[in-house]
Amino acid sequence: MKHLVSFKNIQKTYDGFRPVVKDLNLDIKEGEFVTLLGPSGSGKTTSLMMLAGFETPTHGEIFLKDKPLHNLPPHKRDIGMVFQNYALFPHMTIEENLAFPLSVRKMNRIERAEKVRRALDMVRLNDFAKRYPAQMSGGQQQRVALARALVFEPKLVLMDEPLGALDKQLREHMQLEIKHLHKQLGLTVVYVTHDQSEALTMSDRVAVFNDGVIQQIDSPAAIYETPTKSFVAQFIGENNTLLGTVLSRDATHSSVRLKDGSIVQAITVTDAQPGESVALCIRPERVIVSAAGTTPLTARIREYIYLGDHVRMITEIAGQPDFMIKLPTAQMDSSWTVGSSISLSWAPEHIRALDVIQH
């Protein structure tokens, strides 16, 4: 499969001193759905805007189908774009909004009408052709914005927080709609969000950004289950961190002493050597709870929250007060109450020795 997009050694700075994007190298295959995920200011939107042509790299080159983009203005890049605020023309009807990118491309009227009809059909809005944006709901306007990005059949569509303004239920519905269109039309999508569940739901690959650098890029399952950095483990989903010191290590496992003297085996991911600090990361749903005294690791329940299908227990373990456990309600023992001691364990492959985040 060919690369449709390549970022090569891209740097971007606005003031000449502080880079917003640092040495970005990223290849995106044809037909892929890649999400750039990260907190505000991490460089994800700037990277998207450089690809769109609204920003210029300070250093490096971006290629589309092996052709450099630096001399091409945005409207000549043949890229569809969907924004959070829809960016529809309020004085034009829906069909006029959709026809606009086609008239810019000097398409004749008959062909234009046919493409607009197909695009409206795609997002199930045929009955709304004569309406104006102000006469439509937020979800409908976002579908129009999506149709407008697809109407000229671009090979590449960029989406910048496109569902940020919608309510939860509508957002989840639109996530599936975009995913289906991606598959159905064989589009290549580069999607920017700070919403982790959106990234996990929709993407073939997720690039997690922080401080202008991709921390990890992988499939959603790998990003969630096998993070390579503490930042990724903390940013994606819920995560527990236990701080400790490496006693010994080999290529696959580390033996780590926690603050209370307990010793835990973990998968070696960081390059920390014996005597150095590590952060042990484990997901709350991977923790196994049993009666007190059945394993060497004892925790005290500080709080528990009933959420219908599952319960969250906040516990204190190895001197750390906020270790969370997520259990199906059916596995709860009625004798576990605030103040109770319980024993904790987990499968060895679910705990990872990662870098310690420096504050």
N, C-alpha and C positions, 0 to 999 in steps of 0.2 A: 504493500500500500504506500502510495507516494505521500510526501509531506506537502500539504497545501500551504501552510504558514511556517516560516522559520524566523525566530528572533535570534540574531547573532551578536553576542557581546554588547547588548543594549544597555546604555546608561542614560539617565535623565536627571538633570538638575535645573532648578529654576533660578538659583542665585549664584551659580558658579562654584559653590562650596559644598552644600549638603546634597548628596544624590538621593532622589526619591526612588529611583530604580537603579540597582547596582548589578552590572554584569549579568544581564538576563539572557539565558540561552534556553530556548524552548522550541520544540518542533511539534506541530499539530498535523495529524494525518487527515486525509480527505474522509469525510463522513463521520468524524469524531465529534463528541460533545465534551468539550473541556471547560471546566469551571475554574476561574481564578477566585480563590476564597481567602479572606483575611480581614483583620480589623481595619478601621478607618486609618488612612495614612500609610497603609502597608505597601502601596505601589500598584495594586491590582487595577484600579480604574485608569491610572496614568498609562499602564501597559496597553490597555484596551484602546485608549484614545490615540496612542501612537500608531497602533495598527489601523485604526479608522482614518487617520490622517489629520486629526484635530490637534495633535501635539507632534513635535518633531524630536527625535532622539538627539541627545547631546553627543552621543558616541555610539557606533555600531550601525547595523543595517537590518531592516526587516524585509523578508522576501515573501511574495505571494506567487505560488506556482513557479518558483525559482527566479522570478523577476524582482529586482529591487524596487521598493515602493517610494524611495525618498523624493523623487521628482513628481510623483503623481498626486494631484489634489484629491480630496475625499470623494467627489462625485465621479471621478474616473477610475476608482478602485474596484467598482462593481461589488460593493459590500453592502448588505442590508444591515440596518441599525435599529434597535428598539431601546428606547429610554424609559426611565421610571415615570417621567411626567407626560408620557405619550407623545408630546411634541406634534400634535395634530393641528392643522390650520383651522381656526374656529369659524372663519367666514366661508369655508368650503364644505359641501356635503361630503358624506362618507365616500361616495364613488369618485368625487372630484379629488379628495385626499389621496385615494388609491391611484388615480390616473396621473397624479402629478409627477412621480418618479419616471413614468413612462413617457410623458410629454417632454421632460428634460432630455430623455434619450431619443427624441425625435421619432417616436413610434407612430404609425398611422392610426386614424381614429377607430377603424374596425378592429384592428388587432388589440388596441388599447381596451376597447369595450369588452372583448372576449377575455383578456387577462384579468380585468377588474372583476368580471363575473366569476371567474374561476377562483380568484383570491377570496372573494366574499363567501363563496361556497365552502371553501376550505375552513373558514372560521365560523361557518353557520350564521352568517349575518345578511343573507340575501334580501330579507325584508326591510333592511335598514338603509339601503343605498341612498335614499333621498333625504335622510335625516342629517342634522348637523351634530357635531360632537357634543355640544351642550345638552342635547336632547337624549343623551345616552348615559348609562351607568358607567362607573369606573372600570368594571370588568369588561363591558362591551367596548369601551374606548381602547382598552389594552389589546383586545382582539383585533380591532381596526389597525392599531399601531403594528401589530404582528403581521397582519395581512399586507400592510403597506411595505414592510421590510421584505416580504416574500414575493410581491407582485411582479417584480422584474426578473424573478428566478435567479437570484445570486447563488453562487456556490458557497459563499461564506456569510453567516449572519452573526452580528455582534449584539449582545444584550447586556445592558448596564442596569443592574438592580431592577429589572422590568416589573417585578411583582411586589415591590416594596410598599406601594400605596394601597394594596388590596387587603381585605380582611382575611383571616386565617383560612376559612372554608373555601373562599374564592381562589386564594393563592394556591391551595393544594390542588384544586380543580385545574387551574391554569398550568401548574407544573406538569400534570399528566398530559394536558393538551399540547404543550410545547414539545414534550418528549415524543408523543405520537407523531407530530408533524416532522420532527427531526428524522425519525425512522422512515416514515412514509415517503418523504421527499429526498432522502439521502443527503440532507444538509450537513455542512460543517458548522458547528455552533461554538462560539467562544462567549462564555457567560460569566458575568461578574456578580458576586453576591457576598454578604457577610453572614448570611443565614446558613448554618452548617447543615440543617436537615434538608434544605433545598439542594445543596451541593451533593449530598449523599444520595438523594432520591433521583436526580436527573442525569448525573454525569457518567461518562465512560472513564474519565480521569479527572482528578481534582489536584490543582496546584495550590498548596497552602503558602500564602505570602506572609512575611513579617519583615518590617524594616527594610523594604525594597529588595528582598531576596526570597526566592522560592525555598522554603524549608524542606518540603517533601512534595513529590508529584507521583501519584499512583492511583490505582482503582479506589473507589469509595470504601470497599471492604478492607483493603490493605491499609489505607489511611486510618481507618477506625481501629482495626484489630492489631495492626503491627506498626504503630508510629515509630519513627526513627529519632524523633526529638521530643523533649518535654513540652515545648511550645505546641507542637501538633497534638500531642496527647491531651493537653489542657484545653486547646481551642475547639477540638472536635468532640462533641458529646460530653458526657460527664466522666470524670476521671478521679481516681484517688492517687495521691502521691505520698509515699513513705520515704523519709530521708534517712540515709544510712552511710556506712563506710565500707568500702570493699576490703574483705579479708583475703580472698584469693580469687583468681579468675582463669578461665581458659578460653578457647575460641568461641565456645557456645554458651557457657554458664558462668555466673559470678556468685560468690558466697558473700552475703552482705550482713553486717551487724547493724541492727536498729538502735535507736536511742536507749531503749530499756534493756539492751543486751541480747534480745532475741536474734537468732540467725536465720536468714531467709535465702533460699536459692532463687535466682532469677535469670532470664535469658540475657546474655551480654549484648548490648547494642552500643553503648558508649565505649570510648577507649580509656575510661578511668582505670588507673592501676591500683594495686593494694595500698591502702592508707588514704586513698582519695575518696571524696564524697560522690554519691550517686543519688538519683531520684528513682525510686521503684514505682512504676505506674501500673495500675490495675483498674479495669472497668468495674463499676459497682455491681453489675449483673453477673459478674464472673466470681463473686465471693460466695463461698459455701459456708453456711452457718450450722453449727451443731451444739449439742449441750456442753456447758462449761466443763473444761478439763479434758476434753477429747483430743485437743491438739495443743501444741506448745504456745500458740498465739491466742491470748485472751483479750477480749474487748469489753468495754462497759457501754451499755446503751444510754445515750444522753437524750435522745428524742426519737419518736417515730411518727411518721406521717402516713395516714391511710389515704390511698388514691384509687380505691375501687379494685381494679384488677391487680394492683401491686402495692407493696408497702416500702417506704424508704426509711431506713434506720440510720440515724447519725450516731456514730460510736466514737469512743476514745480508745486508741490503740497505740502502744509504744510511745506514749507521751504526746501523741498528736490527737487533737480534739475533734476533728471533723471528717473522719473516715466514713464514707457513705456505702451502705449496702442496699441493693434493690432486690426485693424478693417477691415472687408471686404470692398473692394473699393466701392461697391454699397451703403454702409451705410455712406459714407463720405458726409459732407455738404460742398458745395463750398464756404460758408462764413467762414469756419474755416481756418485761415491762421496763419502764425507765429506771435505771439503776442496776438492772440485771447484768450479770456477767455471761458472756457467750464465748464459744471458741470459733475461730475463723480459719479457713483454709482455702486453697484454690488449686487448680491444675497448674503444674509448673510452667506450661507454655503460655499462660495468660498473664504472667507478671514479667515486666521488662525493666532492665537497668538502663536508665537514660541519663542525659546530662542534667546538671542542676541549673535551673534558671537563675541568673545573677540579677538581683534587684538593685 
